[in-house]
Every structure is written in C-alpha cells, then in structure tokens.
Amino acid sequence: MRGDKTVLFVHSGFNANALKTARAIGASVALAVDELTWEKELVDYFIPTDFREKEEAVNKIVGFGAEVAIDGVVTFFEPMVPIAALVAERLGLVGNPPDAAYCARNKYFMRRRFQEAGIPSPRFALVKTLEESAAAIKSIGFPAVAKPILGGGSQGVIRVNNEEELRLAVIRIKRILMSMKSYTWGDPYASCLLLEEYIDGPEFSVEAMLHKGKFYPLTIFDKPEPLVGPYFEETIYTTPSRHPAAIQEELTDVARRGAEALGLKTGPVHCELRYAKDGPRIVEIGARAIGGPCPQAVNYALGVNFNEIIIRNALGEEVEIQPQQRKASGFMMIPVPRAGVLKSIEGIEAARRVAGIEDVLILKKPGSRVYAFPESNSYLGFIFAKGETADEVERALKMSHDRLDINIANPADN
C-alpha cells in the first residue's frame, strides 16, 4: 500500500480532489462507502458499508481499524458527520464529540442549542403531523419555512405564506422524506419536520476551520442570487464578500459562537447565515467543508489547499492557517431546470472558454433521471471561476452557464 499513514474517508462526499490530496501527501486512502464507482482508482482500502444501520456501520469501520492502522478520519458528506465522529472517538483519533456532531446534523437540536446559548434564531417548532403544523404556525407566523430535520442541500425546504401552502408543503415534504431513508434509517427524527420563521435578507456562507480548539475564519461567500422561495435551490457563490467589513465581522463572530454552542472542537465549519434587519441569523451549521467539489473555490481565493488542511488536521498534525484573500473566486451549481431524463448537455467546451472560468465539471451522465427542487438536492454539475473582483467572477459564471444547452426529456419520451 501507499503511505505510512492511512486516512479513512467515511463516504467520498463526491469530492475527488480530497481523495487525490490524501494520496498526494503520501497517505493511504481507506474508503467506507456502500459501493465503489468513480473512486476505484483513488482508493487503497475499500470498506463496503451499509449506512442504514448506523451502529452496525460504525462497528464494521472500527473493526477494519483493528486490522489496518487508521491515523485520521474525515468526511465531506453531511449525512456521515455523526458516524465519522463516532468512529474517530472509538479509534481514539481527532474528531468532534459525537453529540456535537449529531447536533450539527439534527436541525431541531441545533436550533435548541443556539437558543440556549442566546444566539439570535428564528422562532421554530418540531412537528410531525398536519395537525401539529397547524397549531405551531400560530406562534411562528407567516411567512415560514418547513424543512426536514435531517435534510441537506435544500432538499424538501419550502417557504409557506398561508395555511393552505403549509398543508401542501407538509404533505410534499413527508413524501420527500421517503427518498431520504437510506441516510436517515433508524433515526427517531427521520420523519420529523422543522417549522421556522422565514428570515428575510441576503444569504452568506462562512467557511472556517477549527484547529486545536481555535476558530479560524477562512472566507465569506456571498450568494448574490435572491433566495426567497418557495424553494431554495442555490446557484452562485462568490468571494470576497461585497458587503461592508462591519457586516462581515458580525457574520464571522456569529458563526464562531454557533460552532461553540454546538460543541464543535475540530475540523471544517460550513455556516450559512442571513443578515436580517436586526443582524445576522444562522440558517444552519455543518461540521464539514462546503459540499462536493466546492472547496476548490476556497483554494482559488486563498491560495491554499483546503482539503489538505482538513486532512492534516484529522491526522493530528500541526497546520498553519493564515488565510489571506488573494483572488476573487466563485462557483455555480448547475441547476436542474426540470425533472425528467437528461438527454445531453451541449456547449461544455464553449462554457470552459469563457474568460475567468477554471473548470466546468459535469456530474450527471446522459440517460440519468434528474429531479428538480425541492424533491432533489443534487445538481447537473459545477462551474468554477476566478478573477480580480467578485463582480467579474459572477459575470463569468453566468456567461459560462448561458453557453450550456441542457436537453431534458419527459420520462415517457425516453
């Protein structure tokens, strides 16, 4: 096998660069996932794992650790955050306390911890039924947002403006929850919804790193496209933020306090916030890096390898974190325009030739069944750009996307 140290990935998180980075620093890669697909050439050890039974999955991975010395545990995939924390604890490795990791996954527990810590939060309620939703909305008020407790990537997140929209949203989300069972199986909150006050204002994400217990802010992404509902499909992120320095300082401080309230101690922090009339409000915090291949945008902006920082931190190594914005950068998650069967995506090379574009990464293959939001939480691919200013980056991303010709057929026409 490859290296003196072995890094265990609990799921690939669809982040090929992270697997490549681990190998580039001389480590062996162990991957716990249900089935190897594109990762095959990047993995030294494969641990076939059924994550539907969490305790069995943890025991299997820990059992592997008794046969092959594991030096660090990481995950780049939201549903696997609690499992990675449990594995790290049982192997005596660097990781977050399992209860903190679970609170970063369970949105109801998260809200409660923020409330207990005095962090400004929207009014919220845990609901399971239409009747409970109708009762809870009386104290929350409209507009409101309904979402799965254990969701991710804006799947099943719906804004509601009146009683009828609330009723239809709850029915729809309950249906969506059925498609999420492979990652929520056995969790007592798997069928629960969070109903919360809608927060009006621009949205941001703060990317940070906890190393040796210290919070290091890395960068702030603006989300320039309005996210007002009824669904919350994200598209463009750009950095540096174009908002005043005072607002950025407030966002960073609240993100730090939020991570502290959850009890997070180590690893990446992905904090999404809105800036309301009375200041920043946390939408949610992930005890992970920004999703999929998106850490690449942090690399472009800061001239660092974010994946390497995460991996070396998990290995217990000293990591120098001195972020300094060098370039404007950003990415666009290529949205699914409508549900159906993907026939083709034309114009990819033309999209790559747009000035400032670093890469156009297409994930979905022709013939794939694709779903639009809120049923889905996935995208057709990603566009990455960098430039001298965030305005320039945003223009490049939009121009590149405009050159793509996405052909989706109705399932009956396929």
Order of alpha helices (4+ residues) and beta strands (2+ residues): beta-alpha-beta-beta-alpha-beta-alpha-alpha-alpha-beta-alpha-beta-beta-alpha-alpha-beta-beta-beta-beta-alpha-beta-beta-alpha-alpha-beta-beta-alpha-beta-beta-beta-alpha-beta
